[in-house]
Amino acid sequence: PLMLEKLQGRKSFMQENSISYPCGNKVFTFKDVENQLKLIIN
């Protein structure tokens, strides 16, 4: 997906079942929850 292509090469922070990418003043977190990929934007 285009969103993931834009995130390639950026620093990421890996946690159990999730990965986070900082972008400006927001953090995009992708989580694996019950066989679904959820996006959380903080």
C-alpha positions in Angstrom: 0.0 0.0 0.0 1.0 3.6 -0.6 1.1 4.4 3.1 3.6 1.7 3.8 5.8 2.7 0.8 6.0 6.2 2.3 7.2 4.8 5.6 10.0 2.6 4.1 13.4 3.7 5.2 12.2 5.6 8.3 13.2 4.8 11.8 10.7 2.5 13.5 10.1 1.2 17.0 9.2 -2.4 17.2 7.1 -3.8 20.1 5.4 -7.1 20.6 2.8 -7.5 17.8 3.1 -3.8 16.8 5.4 -1.4 14.9 5.4 2.4 15.3 6.6 5.1 12.9 7.0 8.7 14.0 5.9 11.3 11.4 6.0 15.0 12.3 4.2 15.4 15.6 2.2 12.1 15.2 3.1 8.4 15.7 1.5 5.8 13.5 1.2 2.4 15.2 0.2 -0.7 13.4 -0.9 -3.5 15.7 -1.8 -7.1 15.1 -5.0 -7.7 17.2 -7.0 -10.9 16.8 -5.7 -11.5 13.2 -6.5 -8.0 12.2 -4.1 -5.1 11.5 -5.2 -2.0 13.3 -3.8 1.5 12.7 -3.6 3.9 15.7 -2.6 7.5 15.2 -1.4 9.4 18.2 
